[in-house]
Amino acid sequence: SIESKELEGNFDDAFKATLQVFQDYGYIIKDSDHASGVIHGETGIKQVWCSMEYFEISSTLEQFGTNIVKERVSLIKKVKASSQYGTQENSIIIDDSELFQKLYNDIQKEMFIRKNLSK
């Protein structure tokens, strides 16, 4: 699921705040592109029974007007299982509105802190 939110502030603060919050949530930033506003991260692989799982998160940010940044976040759980018949991989889209709301609230808080530190 892709969740979208309008954040109050400028693009640079939103981009840096998103990087910070993703890292605070335990994601390793795999790549980012400031010019296009894209951030991609993932967790480490965790062994669960006979499978391995990890999470991928990505965000796209875009400035709208003078003080609004639109951010879209997607979160996917990846599960790999191996057996004598080969390897199977499943992707599960995370659609947890409370999680996304907390994520966006934390990003907005970090943006507020950054804005006030630069004064």
C-alpha positions as CSV (number, residue, x, y, z in Angstrom):
1,S,0.0,0.0,0.0
2,I,1.2,3.5,-0.7
3,E,0.3,6.1,1.9
4,S,0.5,9.8,1.1
5,K,0.6,12.8,3.4
6,E,1.1,16.5,3.1
7,L,3.8,17.8,5.5
8,E,4.3,21.4,6.6
9,G,7.8,22.6,5.7
10,N,10.4,22.6,3.0
11,F,11.8,19.8,0.9
12,D,15.3,19.7,2.4
13,D,14.0,19.4,6.0
14,A,11.5,16.8,4.9
15,F,14.1,14.7,3.0
16,K,16.6,14.8,5.9
17,A,13.8,14.2,8.5
18,T,12.6,11.1,6.5
19,L,16.2,9.7,6.4
20,Q,16.5,10.2,10.2
21,V,13.2,8.6,11.0
22,F,13.7,5.6,8.7
23,Q,17.0,5.0,10.5
24,D,15.4,5.5,13.9
25,Y,12.9,2.8,12.9
26,G,15.7,0.4,12.2
27,Y,16.0,0.7,8.4
28,I,19.4,0.8,6.6
29,I,19.3,3.3,3.8
30,K,20.2,1.5,0.7
31,D,20.0,4.4,-1.7
32,S,18.6,7.9,-1.9
33,D,18.4,10.6,-4.6
34,H,17.9,14.1,-3.2
35,A,17.2,15.6,-6.7
36,S,14.3,13.2,-7.4
37,G,13.2,13.0,-3.7
38,V,13.5,9.2,-3.5
39,I,14.7,7.2,-0.4
40,H,14.9,3.4,-0.1
41,G,15.8,1.4,2.9
42,E,15.5,-2.1,4.3
43,T,15.9,-4.0,7.5
44,G,18.3,-6.8,8.1
45,I,17.2,-10.3,7.4
46,K,15.6,-12.2,10.3
47,Q,15.5,-16.0,10.4
48,V,11.9,-17.2,11.3
49,W,11.3,-20.9,11.4
50,C,12.2,-22.2,7.9
51,S,12.1,-18.8,6.2
52,M,13.9,-15.4,6.2
53,E,12.1,-12.1,6.3
54,Y,12.9,-8.5,6.0
55,F,11.1,-5.2,5.3
56,E,11.6,-2.6,2.5
57,I,10.5,1.0,2.8
58,S,10.5,3.6,0.2
59,S,9.5,7.2,0.1
60,T,9.0,9.9,-2.6
61,L,9.0,13.5,-1.6
62,E,7.9,16.5,-3.7
63,Q,7.6,20.2,-2.8
64,F,4.1,21.7,-3.4
65,G,3.9,25.4,-2.9
66,T,6.1,27.3,-0.5
67,N,5.5,25.4,2.7
68,I,4.0,22.0,1.8
69,V,5.9,18.7,0.9
70,K,3.9,15.8,-0.3
71,E,5.4,12.5,0.8
72,R,4.4,9.0,-0.3
73,V,5.6,6.0,1.6
74,S,5.3,2.3,0.8
75,L,6.2,-0.6,3.1
76,I,6.6,-4.2,2.0
77,K,7.4,-7.3,4.0
78,K,9.6,-9.8,2.0
79,V,9.6,-13.5,3.0
80,K,11.9,-16.1,1.5
81,A,11.5,-19.8,2.2
82,S,13.8,-22.6,1.0
83,S,13.0,-26.2,0.8
84,Q,14.0,-29.3,-1.1
85,Y,11.8,-28.0,-3.9
86,G,13.6,-24.7,-4.3
87,T,13.2,-21.1,-3.0
88,Q,10.0,-19.3,-2.8
89,E,9.7,-15.5,-2.3
90,N,6.6,-13.6,-1.3
91,S,6.0,-9.9,-1.0
92,I,3.4,-8.7,1.4
93,I,2.2,-5.1,1.3
94,I,1.9,-3.5,4.7
95,D,-1.4,-1.5,5.1
96,D,-1.4,-0.3,8.7
97,S,-2.9,3.1,8.9
98,E,-1.7,3.6,12.6
99,L,1.9,2.7,11.7
100,F,1.8,5.2,8.7
101,Q,0.3,7.9,10.9
102,K,3.0,7.4,13.6
103,L,5.7,7.5,10.9
104,Y,4.4,10.7,9.4
105,N,4.0,12.3,12.9
106,D,7.6,11.4,13.7
107,I,8.8,12.9,10.3
108,Q,6.8,16.1,11.0
109,K,8.2,16.4,14.5
110,E,11.8,15.9,13.1
111,M,11.0,18.6,10.5
112,F,9.8,21.0,13.2
113,I,13.0,20.4,15.2
114,R,15.2,21.0,12.1
115,K,13.3,24.2,11.2
116,N,13.8,25.6,14.7
117,L,17.5,24.6,14.9
118,S,18.2,26.6,11.8
119,K,16.8,29.9,13.3
